[in-house]
Amino acid sequence: MAQKLNLGNPGRWLRHVDDGQIFHHSDILAGNPKVEEVTEEEAFPERFLTKKQKARTSELDLSTDPKEVVKAKPKKKTKAALAADASRGIGKKK
């Protein structure tokens, strides 16, 4: 026989003061001094985004299309003198 989960009081949430972890409300946890009661909007802000926040897009192109990734790679080559100076001392045994 499956045991029913104890989800506490529906619609009420508790947040740990130190690490911010969210718990279902229960009388035992509510008695802990390191726990405070919060609203659902404070516990889960991603559920309550405004239309402006939902419509916001990134200024950067975040696509993973291989053609776009190739275009985004730097086209400037490193100067030979700079590369030689940067790698000086690599591979030498002491």
PyMOL CGO cylinders between C-alpha atoms (Angstrom):
from pymol import cmd
from pymol.cgo import CYLINDER

trace = [
    CYLINDER, 0.00, 0.00, 0.00, 1.45, 3.36, -1.05, 0.3, 1, 1, 1, 1, 1, 1,
    CYLINDER, 1.45, 3.36, -1.05, 2.08, 5.85, 1.69, 0.3, 1, 1, 1, 1, 1, 1,
    CYLINDER, 2.08, 5.85, 1.69, 0.54, 9.31, 1.28, 0.3, 1, 1, 1, 1, 1, 1,
    CYLINDER, 0.54, 9.31, 1.28, 3.12, 12.10, 1.16, 0.3, 1, 1, 1, 1, 1, 1,
    CYLINDER, 3.12, 12.10, 1.16, 2.91, 14.68, 3.93, 0.3, 1, 1, 1, 1, 1, 1,
    CYLINDER, 2.91, 14.68, 3.93, 2.97, 17.92, 1.95, 0.3, 1, 1, 1, 1, 1, 1,
    CYLINDER, 2.97, 17.92, 1.95, 2.03, 20.05, 4.93, 0.3, 1, 1, 1, 1, 1, 1,
    CYLINDER, 2.03, 20.05, 4.93, -0.44, 22.89, 4.59, 0.3, 1, 1, 1, 1, 1, 1,
    CYLINDER, -0.44, 22.89, 4.59, -1.14, 23.65, 0.92, 0.3, 1, 1, 1, 1, 1, 1,
    CYLINDER, -1.14, 23.65, 0.92, -0.34, 27.19, -0.18, 0.3, 1, 1, 1, 1, 1, 1,
    CYLINDER, -0.34, 27.19, -0.18, 2.01, 27.88, 2.73, 0.3, 1, 1, 1, 1, 1, 1,
    CYLINDER, 2.01, 27.88, 2.73, 5.78, 27.76, 2.38, 0.3, 1, 1, 1, 1, 1, 1,
    CYLINDER, 5.78, 27.76, 2.38, 8.80, 27.97, 4.66, 0.3, 1, 1, 1, 1, 1, 1,
    CYLINDER, 8.80, 27.97, 4.66, 12.27, 29.23, 3.73, 0.3, 1, 1, 1, 1, 1, 1,
    CYLINDER, 12.27, 29.23, 3.73, 15.48, 28.48, 5.60, 0.3, 1, 1, 1, 1, 1, 1,
    CYLINDER, 15.48, 28.48, 5.60, 17.12, 31.78, 6.59, 0.3, 1, 1, 1, 1, 1, 1,
    CYLINDER, 17.12, 31.78, 6.59, 20.72, 30.71, 5.95, 0.3, 1, 1, 1, 1, 1, 1,
    CYLINDER, 20.72, 30.71, 5.95, 20.58, 28.84, 2.63, 0.3, 1, 1, 1, 1, 1, 1,
    CYLINDER, 20.58, 28.84, 2.63, 17.16, 29.82, 1.21, 0.3, 1, 1, 1, 1, 1, 1,
    CYLINDER, 17.16, 29.82, 1.21, 15.89, 26.26, 0.76, 0.3, 1, 1, 1, 1, 1, 1,
    CYLINDER, 15.89, 26.26, 0.76, 12.09, 26.09, 0.39, 0.3, 1, 1, 1, 1, 1, 1,
    CYLINDER, 12.09, 26.09, 0.39, 9.94, 23.60, 2.34, 0.3, 1, 1, 1, 1, 1, 1,
    CYLINDER, 9.94, 23.60, 2.34, 6.23, 22.79, 2.49, 0.3, 1, 1, 1, 1, 1, 1,
    CYLINDER, 6.23, 22.79, 2.49, 4.71, 24.27, 5.62, 0.3, 1, 1, 1, 1, 1, 1,
    CYLINDER, 4.71, 24.27, 5.62, 4.53, 21.96, 8.61, 0.3, 1, 1, 1, 1, 1, 1,
    CYLINDER, 4.53, 21.96, 8.61, 4.08, 22.77, 12.27, 0.3, 1, 1, 1, 1, 1, 1,
    CYLINDER, 4.08, 22.77, 12.27, 7.32, 21.03, 13.24, 0.3, 1, 1, 1, 1, 1, 1,
    CYLINDER, 7.32, 21.03, 13.24, 9.43, 22.99, 10.72, 0.3, 1, 1, 1, 1, 1, 1,
    CYLINDER, 9.43, 22.99, 10.72, 7.61, 26.25, 11.53, 0.3, 1, 1, 1, 1, 1, 1,
    CYLINDER, 7.61, 26.25, 11.53, 8.84, 25.93, 15.13, 0.3, 1, 1, 1, 1, 1, 1,
    CYLINDER, 8.84, 25.93, 15.13, 12.47, 26.09, 14.00, 0.3, 1, 1, 1, 1, 1, 1,
    CYLINDER, 12.47, 26.09, 14.00, 13.97, 29.58, 14.61, 0.3, 1, 1, 1, 1, 1, 1,
    CYLINDER, 13.97, 29.58, 14.61, 16.07, 29.36, 11.40, 0.3, 1, 1, 1, 1, 1, 1,
    CYLINDER, 16.07, 29.36, 11.40, 12.92, 29.06, 9.24, 0.3, 1, 1, 1, 1, 1, 1,
    CYLINDER, 12.92, 29.06, 9.24, 10.55, 31.83, 8.17, 0.3, 1, 1, 1, 1, 1, 1,
    CYLINDER, 10.55, 31.83, 8.17, 7.18, 31.68, 6.44, 0.3, 1, 1, 1, 1, 1, 1,
    CYLINDER, 7.18, 31.68, 6.44, 7.08, 33.16, 2.93, 0.3, 1, 1, 1, 1, 1, 1,
    CYLINDER, 7.08, 33.16, 2.93, 4.42, 33.68, 0.30, 0.3, 1, 1, 1, 1, 1, 1,
    CYLINDER, 4.42, 33.68, 0.30, 4.25, 31.56, -2.83, 0.3, 1, 1, 1, 1, 1, 1,
    CYLINDER, 4.25, 31.56, -2.83, 5.50, 34.53, -4.90, 0.3, 1, 1, 1, 1, 1, 1,
    CYLINDER, 5.50, 34.53, -4.90, 8.62, 34.78, -2.72, 0.3, 1, 1, 1, 1, 1, 1,
    CYLINDER, 8.62, 34.78, -2.72, 9.16, 31.02, -2.77, 0.3, 1, 1, 1, 1, 1, 1,
    CYLINDER, 9.16, 31.02, -2.77, 8.70, 30.58, -6.54, 0.3, 1, 1, 1, 1, 1, 1,
    CYLINDER, 8.70, 30.58, -6.54, 9.24, 33.90, -8.38, 0.3, 1, 1, 1, 1, 1, 1,
    CYLINDER, 9.24, 33.90, -8.38, 9.57, 32.13, -11.76, 0.3, 1, 1, 1, 1, 1, 1,
    CYLINDER, 9.57, 32.13, -11.76, 5.84, 31.31, -11.61, 0.3, 1, 1, 1, 1, 1, 1,
    CYLINDER, 5.84, 31.31, -11.61, 4.87, 34.98, -11.33, 0.3, 1, 1, 1, 1, 1, 1,
    CYLINDER, 4.87, 34.98, -11.33, 6.71, 36.70, -14.18, 0.3, 1, 1, 1, 1, 1, 1,
    CYLINDER, 6.71, 36.70, -14.18, 5.15, 39.80, -15.69, 0.3, 1, 1, 1, 1, 1, 1,
    CYLINDER, 5.15, 39.80, -15.69, 4.39, 40.04, -19.41, 0.3, 1, 1, 1, 1, 1, 1,
    CYLINDER, 4.39, 40.04, -19.41, 7.37, 42.35, -19.84, 0.3, 1, 1, 1, 1, 1, 1,
    CYLINDER, 7.37, 42.35, -19.84, 9.72, 39.83, -18.20, 0.3, 1, 1, 1, 1, 1, 1,
    CYLINDER, 9.72, 39.83, -18.20, 8.35, 36.94, -20.30, 0.3, 1, 1, 1, 1, 1, 1,
    CYLINDER, 8.35, 36.94, -20.30, 8.78, 38.89, -23.55, 0.3, 1, 1, 1, 1, 1, 1,
    CYLINDER, 8.78, 38.89, -23.55, 12.36, 39.95, -22.82, 0.3, 1, 1, 1, 1, 1, 1,
    CYLINDER, 12.36, 39.95, -22.82, 14.92, 38.46, -25.19, 0.3, 1, 1, 1, 1, 1, 1,
    CYLINDER, 14.92, 38.46, -25.19, 18.67, 38.25, -24.94, 0.3, 1, 1, 1, 1, 1, 1,
    CYLINDER, 18.67, 38.25, -24.94, 20.84, 40.80, -26.71, 0.3, 1, 1, 1, 1, 1, 1,
    CYLINDER, 20.84, 40.80, -26.71, 23.33, 38.05, -27.54, 0.3, 1, 1, 1, 1, 1, 1,
    CYLINDER, 23.33, 38.05, -27.54, 22.71, 35.33, -30.08, 0.3, 1, 1, 1, 1, 1, 1,
    CYLINDER, 22.71, 35.33, -30.08, 22.43, 32.22, -27.93, 0.3, 1, 1, 1, 1, 1, 1,
    CYLINDER, 22.43, 32.22, -27.93, 21.68, 29.81, -30.75, 0.3, 1, 1, 1, 1, 1, 1,
    CYLINDER, 21.68, 29.81, -30.75, 23.60, 26.56, -31.05, 0.3, 1, 1, 1, 1, 1, 1,
    CYLINDER, 23.60, 26.56, -31.05, 23.32, 26.33, -34.83, 0.3, 1, 1, 1, 1, 1, 1,
    CYLINDER, 23.32, 26.33, -34.83, 26.75, 25.11, -36.07, 0.3, 1, 1, 1, 1, 1, 1,
    CYLINDER, 26.75, 25.11, -36.07, 26.88, 27.72, -38.85, 0.3, 1, 1, 1, 1, 1, 1,
    CYLINDER, 26.88, 27.72, -38.85, 26.30, 30.54, -36.36, 0.3, 1, 1, 1, 1, 1, 1,
    CYLINDER, 26.30, 30.54, -36.36, 28.94, 29.15, -34.00, 0.3, 1, 1, 1, 1, 1, 1,
    CYLINDER, 28.94, 29.15, -34.00, 31.55, 29.16, -36.78, 0.3, 1, 1, 1, 1, 1, 1,
    CYLINDER, 31.55, 29.16, -36.78, 30.67, 32.77, -37.59, 0.3, 1, 1, 1, 1, 1, 1,
    CYLINDER, 30.67, 32.77, -37.59, 31.10, 33.78, -33.95, 0.3, 1, 1, 1, 1, 1, 1,
    CYLINDER, 31.10, 33.78, -33.95, 34.67, 32.47, -33.68, 0.3, 1, 1, 1, 1, 1, 1,
    CYLINDER, 34.67, 32.47, -33.68, 37.36, 35.16, -33.80, 0.3, 1, 1, 1, 1, 1, 1,
    CYLINDER, 37.36, 35.16, -33.80, 38.82, 35.71, -37.25, 0.3, 1, 1, 1, 1, 1, 1,
    CYLINDER, 38.82, 35.71, -37.25, 41.95, 37.48, -36.09, 0.3, 1, 1, 1, 1, 1, 1,
    CYLINDER, 41.95, 37.48, -36.09, 45.07, 35.34, -36.05, 0.3, 1, 1, 1, 1, 1, 1,
    CYLINDER, 45.07, 35.34, -36.05, 47.59, 35.51, -33.24, 0.3, 1, 1, 1, 1, 1, 1,
    CYLINDER, 47.59, 35.51, -33.24, 50.88, 37.07, -34.25, 0.3, 1, 1, 1, 1, 1, 1,
    CYLINDER, 50.88, 37.07, -34.25, 53.76, 34.59, -34.39, 0.3, 1, 1, 1, 1, 1, 1,
    CYLINDER, 53.76, 34.59, -34.39, 56.00, 36.71, -32.15, 0.3, 1, 1, 1, 1, 1, 1,
    CYLINDER, 56.00, 36.71, -32.15, 53.31, 36.98, -29.50, 0.3, 1, 1, 1, 1, 1, 1,
    CYLINDER, 53.31, 36.98, -29.50, 52.56, 33.24, -29.64, 0.3, 1, 1, 1, 1, 1, 1,
    CYLINDER, 52.56, 33.24, -29.64, 56.26, 32.40, -29.32, 0.3, 1, 1, 1, 1, 1, 1,
    CYLINDER, 56.26, 32.40, -29.32, 56.64, 34.73, -26.35, 0.3, 1, 1, 1, 1, 1, 1,
    CYLINDER, 56.64, 34.73, -26.35, 53.52, 33.35, -24.66, 0.3, 1, 1, 1, 1, 1, 1,
    CYLINDER, 53.52, 33.35, -24.66, 54.65, 29.74, -24.99, 0.3, 1, 1, 1, 1, 1, 1,
    CYLINDER, 54.65, 29.74, -24.99, 58.25, 30.37, -23.93, 0.3, 1, 1, 1, 1, 1, 1,
    CYLINDER, 58.25, 30.37, -23.93, 59.28, 27.97, -21.18, 0.3, 1, 1, 1, 1, 1, 1,
    CYLINDER, 59.28, 27.97, -21.18, 56.50, 25.45, -21.84, 0.3, 1, 1, 1, 1, 1, 1,
    CYLINDER, 56.50, 25.45, -21.84, 57.77, 21.89, -22.17, 0.3, 1, 1, 1, 1, 1, 1,
    CYLINDER, 57.77, 21.89, -22.17, 61.20, 22.52, -20.69, 0.3, 1, 1, 1, 1, 1, 1,
    CYLINDER, 61.20, 22.52, -20.69, 62.31, 20.21, -17.92, 0.3, 1, 1, 1, 1, 1, 1,
    CYLINDER, 62.31, 20.21, -17.92, 63.88, 21.77, -14.89, 0.3, 1, 1, 1, 1, 1, 1,
]
cmd.load_cgo(trace, "trace")
